[in-house]
């Protein structure tokens, strides 16, 4: 059976979420990711932009399927405080 993904599952998959510096952004982004991957692997890395206006959060998701990753990306990008997901 051919796969539509270039990723071999299960795997650790890093997701970077970018938004304006606001505690609500960080809380919302992590809550959405944990909803679909409660067992985040490793620490959550947060980096501020040079002027401190933006925050990039990187989390390692224990990905079990492309569907799971697609759902996480869709929910993150739909949230009003999320500017970009990589």
Buried (B, 14 or more C-beta within 10 A) or exposed (E): EEEEEEEEBEEEBEBEBBBEBEEEBBEBBBEBBBEBBEEBEEEEEBEEEEEEEBBBBBBBBBBBEBEBBEBBBEBBEEBEBBBEBE
